[in-house]
């Protein structure tokens, strides 16, 4: 714990306090963290090198082409782990290793939905991750949002299928995803409490294509899970119009999916060794797994590709920064931050050696804002990093943003974090859909991301002083 100096007392290192009625150690306040001018100059050159490089784009192409979709626990997930190890080695990282992550295994096999009766037709649908399989047929009851379904009396949906028709709003920072994801995670349990036999929702997305958006759902303890799925946005509109005709609508939902034991995957880690403080690390990364509908290009092949490239470009410098650059391809983020939680638990004893961390998991749009959790004594260094990022069109926005998903479990234990916030205006057009493919990535935007992460990681690793990582329970802001 850091304590302020008392009554102007000067302490060289520490003293034993007795006059306040207790014995303990009082440490000198940390001096301000700053970044040497020589590192700032090197970062400027690094920034231009990264902007001219297509390395992040090529790494992302390799992952999405050679492995493709990477559902956690699948055969392709195992191939992705092998790919990541080989790619780190080929890029010349000094050290490469894996750390195991074990989790329940969910599988998707088939899915369909049909309106029955006089307006018979198929609807585009996908099972939500975590849903059980089964075929259910019942009358559809529409709710405008999650709160409306939660207010439904117990038993009022007996034998029926609940339908939440909540429309997610588009926003650069993805603010509309909060209500949309809560509809996905909380809707099935609310439906069960009201007696429903099945649950469907308008996809948590901002597109208008017949591409349903999957994503993990949850069932509260003590409830028997029911088949739960998401309709493509146009199909949700279609179902709403059918209901507006004023007559009962019968829907059949058939899902073949479910949990199937446990699986073990791996966090894959590569390091560029620091020149003078190799045991202290700056962490960057993304998550290696993806949903199984597309090829996981924006979620999160781009995050893996751009951070691997940033680390490689730092490693190509004549002299490495003081601290080690650690790049992590996290396992199974999609189904519950399993890789991030495993990493935090495995490394909590070294939390103070983790200088700061940042994760890219919001697509491949340009980064437009930067912030950190830096304490007051490290604000000067954060401002220096922000100044080095400014030529990339990145604004310094103190008090905005939060740690990436896989970083958040460790941030909750006290690790310092940075936010490099990407433009997500069209992210939820593609997120968790069959349309999440490599062709959606803009090479110039991805190069800007590589440059930003390279500059951030290099400068943080070169700082004189730290960014405040220490073991403590905190509640970091959410994106």
Steps between C-alpha positions, in 0.01 A plus 500: 500500500630846413464761778562875475782664691385643834547863602767562242730233648776395262564127482793356315342158466275403790450539875313332778198698611431499872367845584160425344441207729601216270815346364546465130707595201443833327643513148612808318251619242596374155670751278326603180514250214639653183632379165852589380531728198707238318207255522261763368727549197520125438121469529454762228710291261321182610165664430596579140645153443178340622281721283695391194480131591232249401620242753189514721279456195701200378495331842123544520464362148707198600287419805162546333606312184708215637284431806168677437225480761632405844225400741654441842570133562465400135756335277554838333571656839784253548632589154483868593719436806756321282479785245564763769802317640646462152426862407671638812803285421507607134478866603813461710359537851760418764278270703176318412290282729146388579294491819200263529142622531223250573129572452165337416471415130197622302424372150271617218376249246185633330222755546179611330181694561168493314179694528215249475146540370360725227814718484745210507863603438854443619682753718877553522603405852804389699528332839643707781816357649413295807150414376382143531375316196140409438199570281220715636179621339279765651324831466735799490458781753687823419666725760654837423799449727645292782325700772162423344572127499630511855168655603298214350314306773619151586322243285365757254710354217424134565542308174607815312816644348623836630627750242691815600497751216759745638678707234865572571621852423813577297780693676871559442583379850261204483284634783191331356648157558442508876119475477530263206734260677285509815205398286704203382632399842194574714212434264495119516481492880221760502313292242533186712366679809192598301450138392625518140615190314734692269665838452585706192635853473579761240875465451727731696621670184467815290490353149202429276621172349370148543796413718396412855742594779597227745666552841504338840192489721452398861236315701452588864562230757199282569338552160463233233651644179282538189597527132615859448591668174544830314316605187669697223386863516278485185345177626423656836328779306310239301383320813391832654297583190330162508408555864367846413238335277321424824478122482703240695828400337630148550876457483708184490862531618731200454850514648760225503768630738611480860772440755725198449745450786812709551778618271847639555642772279793734564600860541785538252768748609794657321762733646753756381748507788566832671852642497538595867182397685410170330289376792261793466248475214269711289211282381311541173283247318166380372300178520572203279159330498200613297141403446438244230282689253767714328879479502551727800681777313382805693424295813778450571745398231586866448582542869737205492655608171560863589649432842726224367618748236554777755718273714698385197570859390622586850722192487651624173635816668879519553448507877205352684314714753586456867208269572378188323216521248261209560239426233217265599256320272233422760294180499118489502404859560165455327345261749602670822849659500649164587848584370510838670386357831754217481782743426405729789482208743831355382691829515343689788818445701689704240247780472752772586727373223215568254574862409175551307278306257273570203284272286363547149155341478269743325560433132739661257376860482735792558596582858365842591556535877748403771488482878659309786433417863825676591508653851585866543874438519493330155274752325800674345610177331144433379494849349832433326360183347190691392717763332684229307166352390350834393649493145295184444179697559461368855364735767592485868173449690568461874216334685359321196532137400600191692711184475434245228300188589787260568696769682209581730536204743860603575407869505247408767788375711689828461698476174541830313327516163478714189213549256570554131144553384405394148225645283225240527236676291455195276645236735159366599400461137745208491546389861428128562356448149591306184610839359800527735756425229841627395374714211339739751839621629645828372880458470572869570283501811668183626845654443392799710406256778839327476674836523297602804563177689870502411544858621301440818676176592849632422457820700337325797786251501753786489353710783698607803255388767180295501130541420358386833456123480461362851288230657166650603135445422364757259202530268639619166269688266340294226513590134 
